[in-house]
Amino acid sequence: MKIIVLIKQVPDTIDVKIDPVTNALKREGVAAIINPFDMYAIEEAIRIKERVGEGEIVVISMGPPQAEAALREAISMGCDSGVLLSDRKFAGSDTWATSYTIAQAVKKIGDYKVILCGKQASDGDTAQVGPGVSVHVNIPQVTYIKKIEKIDTSSATVERMTEEGYDIVETPLPALFSVVKEINEPRLPSLKGKMKAKKAEIPVWTAEDLSCPDDKIGLDGSPTRVVKVFSPPPREGGRIIEGEPSEIAKELAGLLKDAILS
């Protein structure tokens, strides 16, 4: 069983800064890590391989040359190989163009049964790329998976998290699954895995390698554009109402009434 895992390298900080000129994330001088939700996807791919008893795990990441480090980390955890999608033509891709580009790589790899990814990336929080890939390759998708109950080479039964609890979904394979952190606990890389990752050859696929037309990738292939990025104005300080409970309730009701009618 061939499993493809989609990962993204993201800034290792909650203090994300935006370039005011390009409206893109500032990555210079910021440490990078594998998107935390993607770590659970990597772990689940390894567990599926162990459960089935055989298989191959291929990890794909789209990004600058330094994203190779994320692929090597995934290999050190137990994945078999990695592919980096990197080309200046990919710069400026929105979620649509990104999912198209990754889908082209998925098609090139071929013969897969499962595509796994985290529910969303910590730097964009759109949760759109994974489902977008499934649309481009025309396979079923199940999002927010908290448990894979049963899986074989033809179908899978999974628990999909909802606000009220969870749904049990059965789907034929191949399919794309996006996972949440409740699904497992990612393992630490082993010494053997680190040695394998260090020696691994990471191919770099460009737009030409993927036969991507210019009008489908990068800024030209992105139907959405970031026009402006700004921080919301700081909230003004609140007001403390003191007194007896009945007096506080009366004054609060008056303030709410004035706010609604004003």
C-alpha positions as CSV (number, residue, x, y, z in Angstrom):
1,M,0.0,0.0,0.0
2,K,1.5,3.4,-1.1
3,I,0.7,6.3,1.2
4,I,1.4,9.9,0.4
5,V,1.8,12.5,3.2
6,L,1.5,16.2,2.5
7,I,3.5,18.4,4.8
8,K,4.4,22.1,5.0
9,Q,7.3,23.9,6.6
10,V,6.0,26.8,8.8
11,P,7.6,29.4,11.0
12,D,8.4,28.1,14.6
13,T,6.7,31.1,16.2
14,I,3.3,32.5,17.0
15,D,4.7,36.0,16.3
16,V,4.1,35.8,12.6
17,K,5.2,39.0,10.7
18,I,4.0,40.1,7.3
19,D,6.0,41.9,4.7
20,P,4.1,45.2,4.0
21,V,5.2,45.3,0.4
22,T,4.6,41.7,-0.7
23,N,1.9,40.8,1.9
24,A,3.7,37.5,2.4
25,L,5.1,35.9,5.5
26,K,8.5,37.0,6.6
27,R,10.6,33.8,6.9
28,E,14.1,35.3,7.0
29,G,15.7,34.8,10.4
30,V,12.8,32.7,11.7
31,A,13.3,29.1,12.7
32,A,11.1,26.6,10.7
33,I,9.4,23.4,11.7
34,I,7.0,20.9,10.2
35,N,3.5,22.1,10.5
36,P,2.3,20.6,13.9
37,F,-0.9,19.1,12.4
38,D,1.2,17.4,9.7
39,M,3.2,15.6,12.3
40,Y,0.1,13.6,13.2
41,A,-0.4,12.8,9.5
42,I,3.1,11.4,9.4
43,E,2.6,9.3,12.5
44,E,-0.7,8.0,11.2
45,A,0.9,7.0,7.9
46,I,3.5,5.0,9.7
47,R,0.9,3.3,11.9
48,I,-1.2,2.4,8.8
49,K,1.9,0.8,7.2
50,E,2.6,-1.1,10.4
51,R,-1.0,-2.2,10.6
52,V,-1.2,-3.4,7.0
53,G,2.2,-5.0,7.2
54,E,3.7,-3.6,4.1
55,G,3.7,-0.4,2.0
56,E,5.6,2.7,1.1
57,I,5.3,6.2,2.5
58,V,6.2,9.1,0.2
59,V,6.2,12.6,1.7
60,I,5.6,15.7,-0.4
61,S,6.4,19.3,0.5
62,M,6.0,22.5,-1.6
63,G,8.3,25.3,-0.6
64,P,11.8,26.9,-0.9
65,P,14.9,24.8,-0.9
66,Q,15.2,24.9,2.9
67,A,12.0,22.9,3.1
68,E,14.2,19.8,2.4
69,A,14.9,19.7,6.1
70,A,11.2,19.0,6.8
71,L,11.3,16.1,4.4
72,R,14.4,14.6,6.1
73,E,12.7,14.9,9.5
74,A,9.7,13.0,8.2
75,I,12.0,10.3,6.8
76,S,13.8,10.1,10.2
77,M,10.5,9.3,11.8
78,G,9.8,6.4,9.6
79,C,8.7,7.6,6.1
80,D,10.4,6.0,3.1
81,S,11.1,8.9,0.8
82,G,10.4,12.6,0.1
83,V,9.9,14.9,-2.8
84,L,10.4,18.7,-2.7
85,L,8.3,20.9,-5.1
86,S,10.4,24.0,-5.5
87,D,10.4,26.6,-8.3
88,R,10.3,30.4,-8.4
89,K,7.3,30.0,-10.6
90,F,5.4,28.6,-7.6
91,A,5.9,31.8,-5.6
92,G,2.7,33.6,-4.6
93,S,0.5,30.6,-5.0
94,D,-2.9,30.8,-3.2
95,T,-4.5,27.7,-1.8
96,W,-6.0,26.8,-5.3
97,A,-2.7,27.1,-7.1
98,T,-0.9,25.3,-4.3
99,S,-3.4,22.4,-4.3
100,Y,-3.1,22.1,-8.1
101,T,0.7,22.0,-8.0
102,I,0.7,19.3,-5.3
103,A,-2.0,17.3,-7.1
104,Q,0.3,17.2,-10.2
105,A,3.0,15.7,-8.0
106,V,0.5,13.2,-6.6
107,K,-0.4,12.2,-10.1
108,K,3.2,11.8,-11.1
109,I,3.9,9.5,-8.1
110,G,0.7,7.5,-8.8
111,D,-0.5,4.1,-7.6
112,Y,-1.4,5.4,-4.1
113,K,-4.2,4.3,-1.8
114,V,-4.2,7.0,0.9
115,I,-3.2,10.7,1.0
116,L,-2.8,12.1,4.5
117,C,-2.4,15.7,5.7
118,G,-2.9,17.8,8.8
119,K,-6.3,19.5,9.1
120,Q,-4.7,22.9,8.4
121,A,-1.4,24.8,8.5
122,S,-0.5,26.9,11.5
123,D,0.6,29.9,9.3
124,G,-2.4,30.2,7.1
125,D,-5.2,28.3,8.9
126,T,-7.3,27.9,5.8
127,A,-7.7,24.1,5.8
128,Q,-8.2,24.3,2.0
129,V,-5.1,22.7,0.4
130,G,-5.8,19.1,1.4
131,P,-9.4,19.1,0.2
132,G,-8.3,21.0,-2.9
133,V,-5.8,18.3,-3.8
134,S,-8.6,15.7,-3.5
135,V,-10.7,17.7,-6.0
136,H,-7.8,18.0,-8.5
137,V,-7.1,14.2,-8.4
138,N,-10.8,13.4,-8.2
139,I,-10.8,11.1,-5.1
140,P,-13.1,11.2,-2.0
141,Q,-12.0,13.2,1.0
142,V,-12.8,12.9,4.7
143,T,-11.7,15.8,6.9
144,Y,-11.0,16.2,10.7
145,I,-10.3,12.5,11.3
146,K,-9.7,11.5,14.9
147,K,-9.4,7.7,14.4
148,I,-9.0,5.2,11.6
149,E,-11.0,2.2,12.8
150,K,-10.4,-0.1,9.9
151,I,-8.4,0.1,6.7
152,D,-7.3,-2.3,3.9
153,T,-6.3,-1.9,0.3
154,S,-9.9,-1.2,-0.9
155,S,-11.7,0.8,1.8
156,A,-11.4,2.5,5.2
157,T,-13.7,3.3,8.1
158,V,-12.9,6.4,10.1
159,E,-14.2,8.6,12.8
160,R,-14.7,12.2,11.7
161,M,-14.7,14.8,14.5
162,T,-17.7,17.2,14.6
163,E,-18.8,19.9,17.1
164,E,-21.3,17.5,18.6
165,G,-19.2,14.4,18.7
166,Y,-18.1,12.4,15.7
167,D,-19.4,10.7,12.5
168,I,-18.4,7.2,11.4
169,V,-17.6,7.3,7.7
170,E,-16.8,4.5,5.4
171,T,-15.1,5.3,2.1
172,P,-13.5,3.5,-0.8
173,L,-9.8,4.0,-1.5
174,P,-7.9,5.9,-2.8
175,A,-9.0,8.8,-0.6
176,L,-7.6,11.8,1.1
177,F,-7.8,12.1,4.9
178,S,-7.0,15.3,6.9
179,V,-6.3,14.5,10.6
180,V,-6.6,16.3,13.9
181,K,-4.3,16.0,16.9
182,E,-6.6,13.6,18.8
183,I,-5.7,10.8,16.3
184,N,-2.3,9.9,17.8
185,E,0.9,11.0,19.5
186,P,3.8,11.5,17.0
187,R,6.9,9.4,17.7
188,L,10.5,10.7,18.1
189,P,13.0,9.9,15.3
190,S,15.2,6.9,15.9
191,L,18.9,6.9,15.5
192,K,18.5,4.5,12.5
193,G,15.9,6.9,11.1
194,K,18.2,9.9,11.5
195,M,21.0,8.1,9.6
196,K,18.6,7.1,6.8
197,A,17.3,10.6,6.6
198,K,20.9,12.0,6.4
199,K,21.7,9.8,3.4
200,A,18.4,10.1,1.6
201,E,18.3,11.7,-1.8
202,I,15.5,14.3,-2.0
203,P,14.5,15.0,-5.6
204,V,13.4,18.5,-6.4
205,W,10.5,18.8,-8.9
206,T,10.0,22.0,-10.8
207,A,7.0,23.3,-12.8
208,E,8.5,21.8,-15.9
209,D,8.9,18.4,-14.2
210,L,5.2,18.5,-13.2
211,S,4.1,19.8,-16.7
212,C,2.4,22.8,-14.9
213,P,1.3,25.6,-17.3
214,D,2.2,29.1,-16.1
215,D,-1.5,30.1,-15.8
216,K,-2.2,27.4,-13.2
217,I,0.6,28.1,-10.7
218,G,2.0,31.0,-8.7
219,L,0.4,34.4,-8.9
220,D,-0.9,33.9,-12.4
221,G,-2.7,30.7,-11.4
222,S,-4.1,32.2,-8.2
223,P,-7.7,33.4,-8.4
224,T,-7.3,35.1,-5.0
225,R,-4.8,37.8,-4.1
226,V,-3.8,39.3,-0.7
227,V,-4.5,43.0,-1.3
228,K,-3.7,44.2,2.2
229,V,-2.7,42.8,5.6
230,F,-3.1,44.7,8.8
231,S,-3.5,44.3,12.5
232,P,-6.9,45.2,13.9
233,P,-6.9,48.3,16.2
234,P,-6.4,47.6,19.9
235,R,-9.6,47.3,21.9
236,E,-10.4,50.1,24.3
237,G,-10.4,49.4,28.0
238,G,-13.6,48.1,29.6
239,R,-15.7,49.7,32.3
240,I,-16.2,48.2,35.7
241,I,-19.6,48.7,37.3
242,E,-19.6,48.6,41.0
243,G,-22.5,48.4,43.5
244,E,-25.2,46.0,44.6
245,P,-26.2,43.3,42.2
246,S,-29.6,44.9,41.5
247,E,-27.9,48.2,40.8
248,I,-25.3,46.7,38.5
249,A,-28.0,44.8,36.6
250,K,-30.1,48.0,36.1
251,E,-27.1,50.1,34.9
252,L,-25.9,47.3,32.6
253,A,-29.3,47.0,31.1
254,G,-29.4,50.7,30.5
255,L,-25.9,50.7,28.8
256,L,-26.9,47.8,26.6
257,K,-30.1,49.6,25.6
258,D,-28.2,52.7,24.7
259,A,-25.7,50.8,22.7
260,I,-28.4,49.0,20.7
261,L,-30.4,52.1,20.0
262,S,-27.4,54.4,19.2
